[in-house]
Structure formats: structure tokens, C-alpha cells
Amino acid sequence: MRLLKTNWLTIIQSRPISILCRCHKVETNNGDSISFPGRETRIYQDWKSWKLYNLKSRGMVRLQGADLFPFLQGLVTNDVFLLSEERESIYTMMLNSQGRVLYDMIIYKKNLDNETSCVLIECDHEVSKEVISLFKKYKIRKKVDITEVSDEYRTFAALPSEELGKRLWLPFKQGEVTLAHPDPRLEQFGWRIVARDGSEVLAAIDPGCEIETREEREYHIQRYKVGLPEGTVDLPPGNCLPLESNLVFHDGVSFTKGCYIGQELTARSYHTGVIRKRLAPIEFESVPENIQSGVTIETEDTKKNAGKYRNSVDRFGLGLIRLAEMKKRLVIPSSDEHLYSVKAHIPSWWPQEGEITVQQ
């Protein structure tokens, strides 16, 4: 392995810039690496077999203007100025004044021909108009243009053909699609791609790479298996807390950026260090039917309240589980009074046992 001190622009042109900007040192299989100060090492393994999903459930909003970053900084949980410095995409949430989640978002930096700041914001398609209305509510005199561009830009997810749990490199022709970055919520969960249509994505994939288009339903199953929430079904607006939704684990919040809407409760909860419940993946013994979102999850033996059910596809889903009950056998009642046995899992990307405070 050797450290490149010169001619690193040639490497940037052949690798997406988002990888390089987020790291202290990037290493590839050919032995080259590039160092940037102040960030930890990211190692990506080349991978040639992928599955591509067209995420029709995701919408897109474009914001651009001279006041873009100061405007967003007071509205979302993460530090948007990272996009003007070292990041190409960030995960974040918008909260209400009580510190509860309204919308989850992925914000992508989009470079324009001029020097005007521009971002694309991926959100739940069902609430994209509500997101725009909320932005316009706080716009006042800020120089920011807000436009829905869901018909112009579509979101795709590329997941490896095998569940490896590693950071994998998607062989891509840089510049052939609008944006292509590792998922900012969990880099082991493949790549996020923004393009005009699926044919544009397929044309941009390296010829030596095998890629198969699959149904979006399968994407959600894979997402639930690893415990990633997405959209208003998993994160009901006004009914869930960001830290219980693992926002810290997904690098979606800054505790040094200053004030934003809902910041006070979020910061206080973080600094007390006590989170009693967390959103966790759950697996049913059989495919459930007629289970309503928000129904109480109980322990099988004592019928103690163990949390709330959120959503599922096939046998896999998400639940807000009390950490003290996480390893117990659980049941979820259906609307026709049938009890479904379910098991909660601790994701591999959670901190090791002992790093999370459990309070009865």
C-alpha cells in the first residue's frame, strides 16, 4: 500500500468525490490511498454483483439560492455546512417545536454551472408537498428557491447481491448520472443514486459489473432486516423521537452546530445518556396479517408492554422496543385477536453492548 502525494486528481476523476471528501484516508483494492485531515479511514471493497431498485416511494425537492445553507441550518438536525465543505450527502430530520420527528431526509449537494448553492432533498413522496409548504413557511425573506422535482429526478438504491455487511464499491462512470454516493445513513447498505430514469443508471454502470433490476418491495425487506427506518410509515410525523429512531447512529444530528427547531429536547436527551427505547428490526415467525401500526408489543410470558409496532413487509419489520425487553420472546396482537410471535434483533451497526445505557 502506498500513499499518493501527487497526481491525486486522476484518482478523484475515477472515483466518486463523495468517498474521498468524507474520509481521512481512502484505500482501494489496487493499493492506492489518499489522505485528508481529520477524518477516519474508510476502506471500500470492489464488488461486481448488484441489485438495482427504483424507489417510487421517495420524492425529491430542490432548494437553491444565496441563503440556502443558513436557511436549512436552522431547520434540520444535521450540520448542512458539511455539504459546503467535505460531504456530498447527509442524513437528517426535521423536527417540530416539541422535538418530535416530522420528516426524515437525505440531502445531496448538487453542483451547478454557476456559483449558486443547490441541494436535492430526498423525502417520502407522500409528504413532499408538505415539506415544501413547511420550507416556505420559514423562508420569509431568505433568497432560496424551493421546487418539487420528483418528476425530473428519481431515487434509486443499489444493494449488493449478497448480504455482506461491508463497505462495497459500485463501479460507476463518473458524471453519467446526476448523483451517486454510499448511503449516508449506513455505508454498508449499498449506494444511493439520483438519476432521470433507470436506463441512465444502467448505462452508467461499469460494463464489467452485473446488475439486476428488482421490485421495490424487496428493497424494503432488506431495509427492515438491517433496521433502517424510512418515510412516514416507519416514522409517523409528530409521534416519534429522533434519538429513539437511532438518528445519532446514522450520523444524522449535530450537537455542536447551534440552534434548530426541536433542538432543546434532543440535546437534553442526548446529554443525559439515557434512551429507554429504540427502533429495532423485528422478525415474525410467520407472515402477519391485520396488524395496525402503533399496536402494543408485549412480552410473551408476562404480557408486559415491550414497545410499539411500526410496519413490516413479509416477515420483517420495525418496532420501537424497550431495551430492557429486547432479548425476550415477544408477541404482537392483530385486529382479529390473533397473537403473532416476533423476535427483536440488535443490529450489527449498533454500539457494542455496554455502550448504550439501559434504564428500567
Secondary structure, DSSP 8 states (H G I E B T S, - for coil): -EE--S-THHHHHHS-HHHHHT-SEEE-TTSEEEE-TT--EEE-EE--EEEEEE-TTEEEEEEESTTHHHHHHTTBSS-GGGGGTT-SEEEEEEE-TTS-EEEEEEEEE---SSS--EEEEEEEGGGHHHHHHHHHHHHTT---EEEE-TTT-EEEEEEESS---S-EE--B-TTSSSEEEE-SS-TTS-EEEEESSHHHHHHHB-TT-EEEEE-HHHHHHHHHHHT---HHHHS-TTS--TTTTTTTTTT---SSS---TTHHHHHHHHHHT---EEEEEEEESS---S--TT-EEEETTT--EEEEEEEEETTEEEEEEEGGGTTS-EEEE-TTS-EEEEEE---TTS--TTSS----
